[in-house]
Amino acid sequence: MSVAFPEILVFCPEPEQAERYRELILARHPGAPVVSASSAQQAEPYIDRAEILLGWKVPAALLRRATRLRWMQKTGAGVEDLVLGNALPEHVRLTRCDGVLLAPRMIEYVLGAIYARTQKFHLAWTQQGERVWQPYMVDRAEGSVLGVAGLGDIGGAIARRAVANGFKVIGWRRSPQAEPDLDRVFVGLEQLKAFVALCDYLVLVLPLTNATRDMFDADILSAAKQGCFLINVGRGGVIVEPALVNALRSGALGGAMLDVYAEEPVPTDHAFWTLPNLYMTPHVSGPIVPDDVASFFLDNLDLYRNGLPLLREVDRASGY
């Protein structure tokens, strides 16, 4: 007796992405009962029938109506919207995307931010806009100390690439784990200040959990090495933003490059917009591209249908 194929609902705010996921699922499983939606209205006819939900930014009201839902695959690596807000019922299994699939783009973002700083591209672009020709001395990044806070899939990949690019790389993590490629790994909150104090470049790749929220406050930022350049590609909520503003204004930090924020979009009256040593991008370092990540869901789908453990299942107690 054959087992019925579970009904799948794909939900993404961008219609093209939602439909692309559906196409990729059908390419492996022709005839599978899968529908796509990009709004609550489109999803309503299917939400109480779906056993599996693939997507992101699913309205909480919609999740409350998913009475048959048994498994949700988040297309991204961050799950704080579902875990911290208790938006997803406890009985529903939750998996996140494998960060390895997102890491290549985020590696390039981090290295690009560093090299843009050492090559002083911001100065060149300012001069270009003013039609000024004034040569200047550039710096080198090789040999600098790059610290990665958060050595998961993405942070670990960034650290290894930085080692290959000639940086001295140190790391920080909440719990002990061997990292043979790094010069040193600091562990726990009691070693966070010592870690920050050594970094020429401080890269944050932390998830947002109850334990990491507001972790980088005035006390921690005040311990930073003089001239340290901070790059955040994890979650904005791990930084106390007023403390970061003060650190940048006082010179305690040499500068910062942010791709994530406590509130997105960043309010137009936020102090970030006016800081000359702060560079902002609108959450673009790790775009979720269906062709990059759909294969992970499809592999998990095979495991689910065969009653096997799922890859990257979230521990709700830890938040990741």
N, C-alpha and C positions, 0 to 999 in steps of 0.2 A: 504494500500500500504506500503510495507516494505521499509525502508531506507537502501541504500547500505552501507556496512561496509567500513569505511574509510581505504584507503591504508596506511600501516605503513612501514617505513624504519627504521631498527635498524642499527646504525653505531657505532662501537667500534674498536679501533686499534687492539685489540687482537681478532683473529678469534673465539677462543673458547668462549669468553664472548659474542660476537655478536650472535653467534648461540644459546647460552644458553638462552639469552633473547627471541629469537624467539621461542624456545621450550616452555618457560614458558607462553608466550602469547597464543600460540596454545593450551596449556593444558587447559586454561580457555575458549578460543574461537576457537574451532576446525574449520579449513577451512578458518580462517580469512586471508585476503590478506596481509601477512607480509613477508618481505624478510630481510636478514641480509647482511651486508657488513663490511669489515675492511680496505678498501682502496678506494680512489676516483675512481679508475678504476672500481672496483666492484660495486660502488654505481651509476655510471653514467647512466646505463639503467633505473634506477628507481627514480632518484632524482626529475625529473620533473613531476612525477606522484604521489609522496607521499603527503598525506594530514597531516600526523603525522610523526614526527621524534623523535626517542628515541636514546640517546647516548651521546657521548662526543668526544672532539677533532675532530669535523667535520671541514674539510678544508673550509675556507671562500669562496673560489672559487666555492665550491660545493653548499654552501648555496645560493649564488647568482643565481644559476640555479634552485632553488626549487620554481618554479612559482606557484605551487598549495599548498604549505605548509601553514598550518593555525595554527599549534601548535607544539612546540618543548618541550619535556621533557628531561631536563638534568639529567643524572644519578647520578651526584654529587650535593653537596650543593653550590659550588662556581660557579658563572656565569659571573665573570669579563671578561672572554675571549669573551663572546657574547655581553655584555652590554657596557663595556668601549671601545671596538674596533668597536662597531656598526656593528658587523658581521651579525647580524640577522635583517631582515627587520622589520620595526616598526609594520606592521600589523600582524606579527606572534606572537601569545601568547607564553610566555615562563614560564615554571614552573621548579622549582628545587626540588631535592630530599628532603624529610623530614629528617632533621638532626638527629632526634631521632633514625633512623635506622642505622646511622653511629656512633652514640655516644658510644655504648658499647666498641668498639675496641679502640676508642680514649681515653676513660676513662682509660683503662688499660695501654695505652702508657704513659699518663701523670703520673699516679701513679707509673708505672714501672721506669720512669725517676727519680722520687723523691726518691724512695726507693733504687734504684741502687746507688744514690748519698750518702744517709745517711749510707748505709751499706758498702760504699766504694768498690764496686765491681770492679771498674776500677783499684784500687790498687791491689786487689787480682789477677786480670787477668794479670796485669803487672808482679807481682811477680811469677805467675805460668809460664809465658813465660821465665822468667830468672832463674827458679828453685830455688827461694828464699823462705825460710820459716821465716816470720817475723810477729808475731801477732800485731794487732793494735786495737785501740779503735774505735768503730762505734758510730754513732749518732742516734737520734730518730727524726722522723718527726712529731709525734703526738704533738699537741699543737702549731705547727708553724702557721704563718699567710700565707695563700695561697690566692693570689689575682687572679681573673679571669677577664680579659678584653674581653668583648664580651659575653653577657649573653643570646644568642639565644638558639636554640634547643640543640646544642652540648655544648656550654659553661655552660648553666644552668644545664645540666646533669652532667658535670664534677664537678661543684660547689656542687651539692647535694651529690654526692658520696664522695667528700672530707669532707663534714660535717660529714657524716656517719663514716668516717675513723678517726675522731678525730682532724681534722684541724680546726683552726679558719679561716673562709672563708669570704672574702670581695669581692666585685665586682665593675666593672666599666662598664657603658654603656653610649651611646650617649644621650639617652632621658629617662626621668623618667618612672619607672615601678616598682611596688611592687615586692620584692623578700624576702618573709617572712623567708626563710630558712637561709639567710645569716646574718652575724653580722652587716654588713653595706654595702650600695651601694653608690658609687660615680657617679656623673652624669656630663657629658659635659667636654669639653676640659679644662675649668677653674679648674676642680677638679682632673685632671689626675695626676699631680705631687704629690698631697697629697695622692692619691691612691698608686702610685708607691713607695712612701717613707715608706709605712707600710709593704710591702710584703717581706717575707722570700723567697717565691716562687711566681713568676709572670708568669701566664699562659696566652698566647695570643691566642684567638679563634675568631679573627676578620676577616670579609670578606675584600676583596680588593675593595675599592670604591674610588671615587675622594676625599671623606672626610677622609678616613683612610690611604691613601697612604703616606708613610714617616712619619706617626704619631709619631713613637718612634725614635726621632732624638737625637742629642747630648744633647739638653736641657732637654728632658724628662728622658733620661737614666742617666744623671748626678744627678737626684733627687732620684735615687734608694737607698733603704736601703743598708747599707754596708753588703756585702756578699750575696746579693740577687741572686737567681738562676732563670734564665729566660728560659721558655719553650715555643716554638712557634709551634703550630699545625694549625694555621689559614692560613695566606698567607704571604709569604716572603716579599712582597712589603710594608707591614706596618712598617717595620724596615729600617732605614737608615744603611745599612750594614757597611760602614766605621766607623760610630759612634759606632756601636756595637763592632767592632774590638778594637777600642780605649778604650772603657769601660772595656772590658775583659783584655786587656793588662795592664791597669792602676790599676786594682783591684776595680774599681767602681762597677763592677758586680763580684760576686764570681764565676760565671760560666754560661753556657747556653747549652741547648739541643735544636737543631733545626731539624725540619722535613720538613720545607718549606723554599724556598729561592727566591730571586729576579730573579735569572736565574737558570733554571734546565735543564740539570745537572749543578752542580756548576763547573765553570771553574777550570782547574787543577792548575792555577796560583793564585787562590783566597787565601787571607790571612786566611780564615777559616780553611784550611787544616793544618795549622802550629800552631794553638793555643792549648796549652795543657789543657785549661779549657773550651774548646768548644767540644761538642759531636754532631756528625752529623748522621742522618739517611736519606735514599733516598726517602722521601715522601711516607712513608709506614704506617703512623699512622691511616689513615682512608681509607683503600682499599674499592673500590666499587665492591662488590660481587653480581652478578646477583640474587642469591637466597635470599639475604638480602633486596634488593630494588625493585625487579620487582613487588611485590604485590602493592607497592605504585603507580606505573605507571598504573597498571591494574585497581585500584580503580579510578584513575583520568580518565582513558579511559571510564569507565562507566559513570562518570559525564559528560564528553565531549559529548558522544553519546546522552545523554539526555538533552543537552543544559543547564547544571547546572554549577555553579561556580567551578573552578578548585582549588585544594589544592596547596598551596605554589606557587601561581602565583607571578611572580617577578614584583616589582615596579621598572621600569627602572630608574626613577628619583633618587631613593635612592640606587639602585644597588644591591638589594637583596629582 
